[in-house]
Amino acid sequence: MRELTPTDPRRIGGYLLLRRLGEGRSGVVYLARSLRGEPVALKLIRPAYAFDPAFRARFEADVAAARHVGARRLVTVAAADTAGGTVWAAYPYVAGPTLDETVATHGPLPPRTVGALGALLAEALTAVHAAGLCHRDVRPGHVQLTLDGPRLTGFGGSGTRIGPPGFLSPEQAVGGAIPVGPPSDLFALGCLLAYAATGRGPFGEGTPRELLRRAAFDPPDLADVPRGLREVVSACLHRDPLLRPSALDLAREMAPPVGVGWLPGPLAREVAARYAAPLPRPASHEPAGQGLPAVPGQPASETPALPRGAAEPPEPERPTPDALSDTPEPEKPRPTGRRRALRLLGGAGALAVAGVGAGLLLRTEPGAEGPAGAGRRTYAIGLQANLSGPAADAGSGQQRGLNMAVDELNRLGNLPFDLDVRPVDDAGDQELARQAARDLVADEEVMAVIGPSEDAVLPAVGDAYASAEVPLLALSLTGPGDHERYGSLLVARPPAALAGLAAGEVLAERDARRVVVLDDRAAGEESGRVARALHGSLDRERFTPLVRELDSAEADLNALAAELTADGTEAVVWCGRAEGAGRLSRALRTNGYQGVGLATERAIGPEYFLHTGQQPDDWFFLAPYTDPRADPRANGFGRAHRDRFGWDAEPYAAEAYDAAQLLVLTLRETVERRAGVTRGVLLEALLAGRYRGVARDLAFDAEGGYAGEGPVAYLYRAHHGELRFQGPVSG
């Protein structure tokens, strides 16, 4: 990114421009913010092209077509003006690097990543082709990487007819009687996958003329493409378009979509760091809230209205994260260190205290944001989480929820101090976690930390935070029984031991009395602790519970399933991990089991579906986090999350939003009451406070244990390969 120049406009069509992202032949792309605070990449067409009738017609047709296509992996137009004197289009912003930038920095991607890349991009192209359209410009610069998969950009509003040589099909290269259509996109995708896997295109390097000739007449060079990918790539590069696979066929053939772990570790950490950064502040020479010209020559005293023919600022029905549209040479963002501070502003708007969590999400106060005050004290919130290692979903959700909260407080918080956020990725590794804790404790501006996201690293960091009196707000720990030993630990969720109360409610509603609780030794000590708690809390007047130990890595689960079925067991409660749960679910089904399957949050994961298949109305799961898509209390947050990131909230995103609001509001109230606020003073205030959030109420007992009111857990059910929210369980 680069600062705006004095000649750049400051507002276009209801958007506040923040930075330059890059520029191409036909226009400049800016990072901008809508009135509701959503980031967009806004492409402003240069006057020479805007007043070219042929270009404008193509641009208008591209925009109109793109508005009718939606897919999670496809970035389409959120708003545009193709009729006024200023021609522009806005796209949801994607912070992740482009594929060509990634390969240049990290080298070829591993086969597993390339397989997922191909499957997910083919999924996006399927939506385009199903609408009777063709992308025409599939290339590495139009693919951006996020933690949960790629995003395909460049669709709608490029104004170009074809992509660059090296990624053009033979029918595009030579023209003629063969029409350009969906098979051309598949050819370009094959070129892109070869590039991702080897670091070079299948037709080598050379002048545009040479590359076009090779694509039309020479066989592709796939010698370095890994064997597992070569057949698929070769099929895409068939010279005859009729013999290439369809996008739908390709999506089914290649590796199935994967979650957060689809990127290799170093690249995942880089992507996570980029997403950690909040929106930049407006340029220092343009105080927010002042009317500035949208285009050169417009009076500065006027705040520009939407131009004639412009769409309203986006409230997209299908928001997708995103990038620029056709910027041939985007400006490279500066490298982001894992401890880069995220500057937040004290806002000039009023912060609602009653019903705080739900109140801020839908408020819009244009002009409420102002530059950080000179000479004011800076406080920081740390985030210590697994953002790139295995099982990083919980950490990624917390990071995004935290970012949403601080960006809103940036605009609306009316804070008497400047606020920073300092995220650190510990990758779930104890040694990295120790260093992360040392770094955050040594930073005198860090007043509190959200994290850690995994139980395994708490013993490595708990004492360091406690000795420094740094409040440690834990959202996703399963409720360590010895949390009192860490004097600054605040457990912000009901402990897993209370899952027995919730399990009793779930089983009673389904008339299951004969209950077998399975303690899987392969899942470690936590499984035994939860199994004992479950067994002990089940009412003996309602249930006949039995605990059985096994080691899922060695046990014959088919024999166990046959025994449970023959014994008339009415409910099986699994306390282990996802793989064992999936294997047992399949074995029970094979043996004709008709009872209830129930598991705890530790069994939630893709491994469950990998082993059990995509069955309808399968097992139930108890988890401490809500689903903002379906929970009425949190659905405002869910909509805001989709607007901001383009996909549904991950586990603990809403909970992290609440935690950040609690920390900052408590800090603000403490600062306003007294001078010389310390970490210990803030810890005392948090222990005495209570907060009603969008996900749950937050309160703590004298030892830092969870004391909030509300659901003990939330119930989900596996259905056709996904978890469906069933509602809260009171216990």
N, C-alpha and C positions, 0 to 999 in steps of 0.2 A: 504494500500500500504506500501511497504518497499523499502528502498534504495537498489540499486544493490550492490551485494557483489563483492569483488575484483576478484573472479573467474567467475562471470557472463560475457557472451559476451556483447559487446557494440553495435554491428550492426549485423543484420541477414537479408540477402536477400534484402538489400536496405532499411531496417527499422532501425531507431535509437531507441534503448531500453532506456526507461526512469525510470521505476520502476518495482518491482516485485508485481504482483497481487495475486499470490497464487501458490501452487504446489500440484500435486497429484501423484499417483503412477507412472504414465507413463511419466510425464513431468512437466515442469515449465511454468507458464503463466506470460507474461510480458505485461505491458503497453508500447506501442511503437508508433512511429510516422513515417508516410511515408514521402517521399521526398516532397510531396505536403502539408504536415502538417496534414493529417487526422489521428486521433487516432485509434489504433487497439489494440485488445488483441491478442498477438502472443504466440502460444503454441509451445514450443521447446521440442521435444521428447527426453527422456533420451537415451544415447547410448545403454544401455542394451536392450531397446525396439526397437530402430531404426534399430538394426542389427538382430532382431528376424524376420525371414522371414514371419511367420504367422501374427504377429502383423503388420508389414509393409504392407502386402497385404491387411489386413482389413482397415488400415488407408488410404491407397491409394484408395481403393474402396469407402470408406466413402466420401473422398474429391471429387472424380470424380462424385459421385451421387449428392452431395450437390450443385455442380456448376450448375446443370440443374433445380434447384428449387428456386423460388423466391416468397416471400410474405412479406407484410409490417411487420407483427408481427414475422416473422421467421428470425433468424440470421443465415446466411450461410457463407461459406468460401469466403473471398475476394481475397486471394492469398495463395499459398502453394508451398512447394518443397517436393515431396515424392520420388525423384529419387537420390538425392545427398547424400553425407555423413552426412550432417546436415538436419534432417527431421523436418519440421515445418509447421504450418498453421496459417494464420492470419484471424481474424474476426473483423468486425466493433465493436468498443468499446461502451458499454452501461455503463453509470455512475450510474444508479439506483441500489438499493439494490436487492438482491435475495429474493424470497418469503420466504425461510426458515429463513433468517436473519430478514425479516420484521415481521414474526409471533413471532419469539423469542423476538423481541424488543417491538412490539406494541400489541401482542396478536392476537386473531382471527379477521378476517376482517368482516366488515358489509355485510349483504346479497346482497345489491346493488353492492358492489365492487366485491364480489365473482361471481355474475351473469355476470358482464361485463368481468371478468377474464375468465370465462368458455367460453363465446361467442367468445372472441378474440383469445384465444388459440385454440379453435376448428377451427377457421378461418385459423390459421397457419397450423394446421394438415391437413386441407382439401387440401392445396397446396401440402403437402408432399404425401398424399395418391393419389392425382390425377396424380402424377408422377410415380405411381406404387411402392412407397417406404414406409418404416415404420421408425418412429423415434427411437423406442425401448428403449428410456431412458428419458421419461417424468417424471420429479420429481421437487420438490420445488427449489433445487439448480440450476436448468436449466431454471428458470423463473425469469426474472428481471423486475422491475416495473419502468415505466417512467410516466411522467405527462399525456401522451395521450394514455396509455394502456400498457399491458405487452409485453415483448419480450421473445420468446422461443429460448433458446440456446441449445448447446449440439448436434446439428445436423451437421454431416460432420466433420470427423477428430477426433472422440473420440477413435476409434480403439477398442471399447468395444462392446460386443455382447448384453448385457442386462443391465438394470438399477439395483438399489438397492432393496433388500427385503423390503416389505411394499408398493412398487409401481409396483410390478410385477403381471401380470395376471396369472390365474391358468395354462394356457397352457405354460407360461414361467416358472412357478414354478416347474411343474412336467414333462415337456417335453411330449413326446409321439407322437401320430399320428396327433394331431391338429396343424397345422402350425401357426407360429407367424406372425401376419400381422396387418393391421390397427385396428382391434378390440382390440388388445393388448394395443395400444396407448390410446384407449378410456377408457379401464379399468384403466390405470395409471392416466389418466386425472380425472376420478371419485375419485380415491384416493387422488389426489392433491387438488381437490375442497373440499373434506371432511376435509382435513388438514387445508386449508385456512379458512374454516368456523368455525372450532372447536378448532384448535390448536393441533390436534392429528390425526393420521392416522386411517382409518376405521378398521384396524386389530390390533390396540393397539401397545404395545411395547413388546420387547422380543429379543431373539437371532435371527439371520438370519434364522435358521432352523424353529423356531417357527412361524415366520412371513410367511415363504413360505408355511408351513402346513396350517395355518389359511386361507391364500388366496386361497388355493386349495380346502379346504373342509369346512370351517366355513362361516356362513353368516357375512356380514360386520356389524359393530356396528355404526348405523347412528342416534342414539337416540338424539344426540346433534345438528345434522344438522338442520338448520332452515327449517320450513315446506315448504316454497316456493322453496327450493332447493332440498329437500329430494327425490322427485320423479325422477328428472333428474339424480342425483348422483346414486340412486339405479339402474336406467336403465343402466348406464355405468358399474356398478359393477356386472352385471348379469354373472353367471358362464358360461353360454353358449355364446361363442363369436358371434354366428349368431343372437342372440337376443339383442345385444347391438346396440345402435344407431350409425349411421355414423357420422363422424365429421361434415359433411355438415348439417345433420339433427340437430345436437346439436347446431351448430352456429345459426340456424334459431329458435330453441326452446327457447334458453336462452335469457336473457336481451339483447336488442340491444346495439351495441357499444356506448360508451359515450365519451365525450371529456375530457378536462382538469380536470373537477370536479369529476372524477370517484373515486379518492382516498379520504379518510377522511382527514380533515384539517392538523393535526399534521404530518401525513405521507407525505402528499403532500408538506408541508414545508421542510421536510427532503430531499425529492427527489429534490425539486427545489434548495436547497442549494448545493447538490452534483453536479447538472448540472451547477451551477454558477462557479465552479472551473475550470480555464483553465488548459491546460496540464502542468505538472510539468516541471521544467527545467532539462536539462541533469545533470547527477551526477557531483558534484563539482570536482571530480578527473578526469573527462573526458571533457575537453573543446570541445565544439561542433566545428566540422569542421576538427578535427584531425582524421587521419585514425587510427582506433582502431580495434583490432582483432574481427572478427565475431565469431570465435570459438577458443577455447584454442589451442595454437600452431601455429596460423597464424601470420605472421610477423606484428608487430604493424605499420610499415611504409606503409603498403598497405591498401587502402580502398577496402573492399571486393566487388567484383562484384556479380551479381546474380548467384547463383549456377546452375549447369546443371540441367535442368528439372524444374526450378523454374518459377512461373508465375511472370509477371511484377508487380511492386508495384501497389496497387489497384487504379483503376479508375472505380469502380463498376457501372454497369448499373442500378442496383437496390440496392443502398446502404441501409442498415438497421442498426439502432443502435444495440449495442450488448454487449455481455459479453464473458466470457470464455466458453470453451467447456466442458471439463470434469474434473473440479477441485473439488474433493470430499470435501475438507475443505479449501475454499478460506479464505485468510487472511482478517479479518474485517477491513474496512477503519476506520480511526479515525472519531469521531463525528464531524460534521461541523456546527458551529454556524452560525446564520443568518447574522452576521456581519464579517464573516471570510474574511480577506484580500486576494485578488487574486494577487499574485506577477507576474508581467510582466517584460520582459527584454527589455533593449534598444538594438535594433538590429544593426548588422554591415552592413546590406544591404542598398541600396539607395531607398528612397521613392519617387515615381513619384508624382509630384504635379499637373500637367496638366492631367485631366481625372482621378483624384485620385481614385474615387470609383471603377471604373471598372478595373483599372490597377492592383491593388494588388491581386484581387481574383484568377487570373490564373497564377501569378508569382511563380516560384519555384527557390530558391537560396539555395541549400544545403550548409551548413556550415555558413550561414549568421548569425545565432543566436549565441550569446555569453553570458556568465554569466553577471549578473548585476554588474555594477561597484561599487567597494567599495568606500564609502565616498560620493557618489553622492546623490543629493537631490531626494526625493521620492515625487511624486504627485499622487493623486488618483482621479478617477471618481466614484461618487456614483450612484447607481440605486435605486430609490424608486418606487416600483410597487406592484400591487396585483399579487402575484405569486401562491397563494393557495386558495383564496376565490372564490366565484361565479364570473363568467365572467373574469377569469384569463388569457384568451387567449392573450389579448393585452399585458399584462405584461410578459407572457412567451415568446412571440415573441420578445419583446424588449430585454429581457435577452439574448436570443440566438444570436440576431444580434450584441449586444454589445460584447459578448464573442468572436464571429468571428472576429470582428474588432480588439480587443485588442490582440488576438492571432496572427493575421497577423502583427500588429505593433510590437509585441514581436519579430517576426522573421525578419521583413523587415523595421522597422520604423526608424532606425538610430537615436534614441532619445538621447538627451543630459541629460536625467534624467531617473530614474527608475519609472515605472508606475504601479500603483495598481488599482484594481476595488473593490468597496465595495457595494455589493448588500444588500438591506434590503427589506423584504417582509412585506407590511403593510396590506395584505389580504383585502384591500378595506375598512378597518375600520378606523374611524377618530381618535380614541385614539391611536391605533397602529401607525397611520400615524404621529401624533404629536411626539411620542417618536422617530420614525425613523428620522424625521427631526431634532430633538434635537441632536440625536446621530451623524448624518452626519455633522451638523453645528459645533459641538464641536470638530470634528476630523480636526485638522489643516492641514492635508495632502489632504483633499478633496477640490479640486478646483472648481468642478462643479458637478451637479447632473442631470441625465436624469430621468424624471418623473414629477409628479406622473402619473399613468396610468389611473386614474379615476377622473372625475369632482368632485365627492362628497367629496374627501379628500383635494382638493385644498384650500378651506377656512381654513382648519386646519393647513396647512403647509406653505402657500404662504408668510405670514408675517415673519415667522421665517427665511426663506431663504432670503427674501428681506432685512431684517435688517442686515444680515451678508454678504450681497452682493454676495451670492453664485449664480452663473448662474444656472437657473432652466430651462432645455430644455425639453419642454412638447411636446410629439409626438402625443398622442392619446386623449388629451382633446378636446372637441368639439368647442373650441374657445370661452372662456368666454368673454362676452361683456365688463366686467370691468377688463380685464387683466392688464390695466395700473396701478391699485392700488398696484400690486405686482411688485415692482421696478426691480426685477432680473428675472422675468418670460420672457422666450423667446418661443413664440408659433411657432412650427416648422411644421405647416400644415395650409392650408387655413381654415378660420373659417367656422363653419357650416352655418353661415348666407349666405355665397356665394353659398351654395347648390342650391339656387333659380336660379342662372345663369346657373348652370349645368343642373338643371331640365328643364329649358326652352329649352336648346339645345336638350335634350333627347325627350321631348314631341313634339317639332317642327319637328324633323326627322320622327316622327310617325303620323304626321298630326292630333294631338289631340288639339282641341281648347277649348272645354268645360271641365274645370278642377275644381275638388273639392279637396281642401286641408283640410285634417282631422287632427285636433288638439285633441289629446287624453289626457284628464286631468289626467287619471290614470298614465301617464308616467311622470308627474311632470311639472315643469316650463320650462324645456328645450324644450318640445314638442311645447308649445305655442310660445316660442321665434323663433324656426325654422319655425313654420307655418306662423308667421307674416312676417319673412324674405322672405320665399318662395312666399307668396302672393304679397308682395310689389315689388319683383324683376321680376315678370312675365310681359312681354311686353303686354300692353292692346291692341295693334294693332294685336297681334298674338294669344292672348288667352282671354278667358272669365273666369277668376278665381273666385272662391267662397271659403271662409273659413267656415268650420263647426266645432263646438266643440262637443265632446261627452266624455263619460266615458266608456271605453271598458269593465270595470269590471261590469257595470250595463246595458249597452245599449243592445238592441236587434239588433245584427249585421245582422241577416238574413233580418229583416224588412228594415234596412238601405240599404242593398245590393239590395233589390227589388226596393226601391225608386230610387236609383242611376241608376239602369238599365232602369227603366221606364222613367226617366227624360232625357235619352239620354246622360248621362255623358260619355265623351270620355276618361277621365283620372282621376284616383284616386291617390292622393299623400298622403301617410301615414307618420305622423311625430312621431308616438309612438314607442312602443317596439315590440319585435318579436312575442310574443304570440298574441297580438291583430292583428298584420299584418297577421299572419297565419289564424286566425279565419275569418277575413274579406275576405281574398283571397278565402277561401273555400266557404263562403257564396255568394260571387259574382259569382263564377263559378257555384254554384248550381242554381242561378237565371238567368243564361244564359248571363252574362255580357261579352261583346266582346271588351271592351276598354283596356286601358293600366293601369297596376298597378305599382306604383313606390313608393319606400320607401327610407329612409335615413339609415345611418350606424347603428342607434340604433335598427333597426328592423332585423339586421343580427344576427342569432343565431339558435341553434338547435330547439328552441321552435317554430320557424316559420314552419319548415318542420314537426314537430310533429303535428301541427294543420292543415296544408294545404295538407299534403301528398306529395308524390314524383311525382309531375306532370311535364310533359315536357313543356318547354317554358313558364314559369310562370312569376312572377313579376320581375321587374328590381329593382336594389339597387344602390345607390350612396355611395361611401366610399372614404376616403382620402388616403387609402393605396393601393399599387399596388400588383399584383400577379406575383412574379418572375418566375413562371412557364411559363407565357404567354407574359409577357411584354419584348420586345426585349432589352430594356435598362437595365433591371435587371436580365435577364436570366442567366448571368454569376454568379451572386450572388445565384440564385436559384440552380444551379448545385453545387456550393460550399456548400450550406446549406445541400443538400441531401447527399453529400459526408461526411459531418461532423456529421450530426445527423441521417441520414437515412430516413427522411421524408421531405415533402414539407414545405416551410417556412410558419409560422403563420403570422397573421396580425401584421404589424409594425416591422417585423424582418429586412427587408431591410432598413426601415426608421431609425431604431436604429443603424444599421451598419453605415449609413451616419452620424448620429449625433455624434457617437463616433469618427469617422474620423475627422469631423469638430472640435470637442473639442480638440483632441490631436494635430492636425496640427496647430491650432491656438495657443495652449499653447506652442508648440515647437517654432513657429516663434516669439512669445512674449519673451520667455526665451532667445532666441538667440539675440534679439534686445536690451534687457535691463536686468539689475539685479533687484532683489527684486520684483518679480512678485507677485501680490496679487490677490485675487478673484475679486476685483473691477476692476483692470487693465485688467484681462481676460474678464470680462463682457464688458468693453468698446471695446476690440478688436473683440469680437464676434458680437457686434452690428454693427461694421464697416465692417465686413467681408462678403464674399459670397463664396459659395461652391457648386460645381456641383457633385451630388452624383449618385448612381445607381438607386435610387428611385425617387428623385426629387431634384430641386435646393433649397438650403437653404440660406436665407437672411432675415434680420429683419429691421423694421423701427425703428425710434428713441424711440418708446414706447415699443419695444419688440414684436410687432405684426408681422405676417408673411408677407414678402415682396418678396418672391422668385417667379421666373417665372415658367411657365409650367402649367400642367393641374390643373383645379380647383378641379376635383374629378376624380374617376375611376368608370366605369360602370360595374356592374355584373348582371347576370341573373340567377334566380333559374331554375334548370333543373334536373329533376329526383333526387332530394334530395341533390344537391350540387350547389354551386355557380360557374358559369362560367364567366371568365373574358371577357368583351366585348371591353375594351380599354379605353383610356383617354378621358375626356370630357373637352374641353377648356373653355366653358362658354362664 
